[in-house]
């Protein structure tokens, strides 16, 4: 179980960290949906920082488990909010994308709590 936790945790951190980097560098595939949802540009850097901090927290969780649990919970909440934002904006075709980030964060949390 420990090996699975480390593999899933690293992959989740890389995946979510890439998402934070993509937002911080204003990649078009990330910017377009945020504009559709009506998310103010003034919040984009904060959202990128939240993703990056969560990804880092998953890695720190290997050494300080409480940080990893907190990071996973916060990432789950973040991506639930992102899904809700997409649904609220009636962008049903993109509402699934935040779930693609939520699932690895949740899997990391489950595996961490199971060890």
C-alpha positions as CSV (number, residue, x, y, z in Angstrom):
1,X,0.0,0.0,0.0
2,X,2.9,2.4,0.7
3,X,4.3,2.0,-2.8
4,X,0.9,2.8,-4.3
5,X,0.6,5.9,-2.0
6,X,3.9,7.3,-3.2
7,X,3.3,6.6,-6.8
8,X,-0.2,8.1,-6.8
9,X,0.9,11.0,-4.6
10,X,3.8,11.9,-7.0
11,X,1.6,11.6,-10.1
12,X,-1.2,13.7,-8.5
13,X,1.3,16.4,-7.4
14,X,2.9,16.5,-10.9
15,X,-0.6,16.6,-12.6
16,X,-1.9,19.3,-10.3
17,X,1.4,21.2,-10.3
18,X,1.2,21.3,-14.1
19,X,-2.3,22.7,-13.9
20,X,-1.0,25.4,-11.5
21,X,1.9,26.2,-13.8
22,X,-0.4,26.3,-16.8
23,X,-2.7,28.8,-15.1
24,X,0.3,30.9,-13.8
25,X,1.7,31.1,-17.4
26,X,-1.8,31.8,-18.8
27,X,-1.9,28.9,-21.2
28,X,-4.8,29.2,-23.6
29,X,-6.4,25.8,-22.7
30,X,-6.7,27.0,-19.1
31,X,-7.6,30.6,-19.7
32,X,-10.5,30.1,-22.1
33,X,-12.7,28.1,-19.7
34,X,-12.0,30.7,-16.9
35,X,-13.1,33.5,-19.2
36,X,-16.2,31.5,-20.1
37,X,-17.0,30.9,-16.4
38,X,-16.6,34.6,-15.6
39,X,-13.7,34.2,-13.2
40,X,-12.0,37.6,-12.7
41,X,-8.4,37.8,-13.9
42,X,-7.5,39.3,-10.5
43,X,-8.1,35.8,-9.0
44,X,-6.1,33.7,-11.5
45,X,-2.8,34.1,-9.8
46,X,-4.3,33.2,-6.5
47,X,-5.9,30.1,-8.0
48,X,-2.6,29.1,-9.6
49,X,-0.9,29.6,-6.3
50,X,-3.5,27.4,-4.5
51,X,-2.9,24.6,-7.0
52,X,0.8,24.8,-6.7
53,X,0.7,24.9,-2.9
54,X,-1.6,21.9,-2.9
55,X,0.7,20.0,-5.1
56,X,3.7,20.9,-2.9
57,X,1.6,19.9,0.1
58,X,1.0,16.4,-1.3
59,X,4.8,15.9,-1.6
60,X,5.5,17.4,1.9
61,X,2.9,14.9,3.1
62,X,5.3,12.1,2.5
63,X,7.4,13.5,5.4
64,X,4.7,15.3,7.5
65,X,1.5,13.3,7.0
66,X,-0.8,16.0,8.5
67,X,0.3,18.4,5.8
68,X,-0.5,15.8,3.1
69,X,-3.9,15.2,4.5
70,X,-4.6,18.9,4.7
71,X,-3.3,19.5,1.2
72,X,-5.4,16.7,-0.3
73,X,-8.6,17.9,1.5
74,X,-8.0,21.4,0.3
75,X,-7.4,20.3,-3.3
76,X,-10.6,18.2,-3.2
77,X,-12.5,21.3,-2.0
78,X,-10.8,23.4,-4.7
79,X,-11.7,21.1,-7.5
80,X,-15.3,20.6,-6.2
81,X,-15.6,24.4,-6.3
82,X,-14.1,24.4,-9.9
83,X,-16.7,21.8,-11.0
84,X,-19.5,23.8,-9.4
85,X,-18.3,27.0,-11.1
86,X,-18.4,25.2,-14.5
87,X,-21.8,23.9,-13.8
88,X,-23.1,27.3,-12.6
89,X,-21.7,28.8,-15.8
90,X,-23.7,26.1,-17.8
91,X,-20.4,24.9,-19.3
92,X,-21.4,21.2,-18.9
93,X,-18.8,20.0,-21.5
94,X,-15.9,21.3,-19.3
95,X,-17.4,20.5,-15.9
96,X,-15.6,17.1,-16.0
97,X,-12.1,18.5,-16.3
98,X,-11.8,19.6,-12.6
99,X,-12.8,16.0,-11.7
100,X,-9.8,14.7,-13.5
101,X,-7.7,16.6,-10.9
102,X,-10.0,15.8,-8.0
103,X,-9.8,12.0,-8.4
104,X,-6.0,11.8,-8.0
105,X,-6.1,14.1,-5.0
106,X,-8.8,12.0,-3.4
107,X,-6.9,8.8,-4.2
108,X,-3.8,10.2,-2.5
109,X,-5.9,11.1,0.6
110,X,-7.5,7.6,0.7
111,X,-4.1,5.9,0.3
112,X,-2.5,8.1,2.9
113,X,-5.2,7.4,5.4
114,X,-5.0,3.7,4.7
115,X,-1.3,3.3,5.5
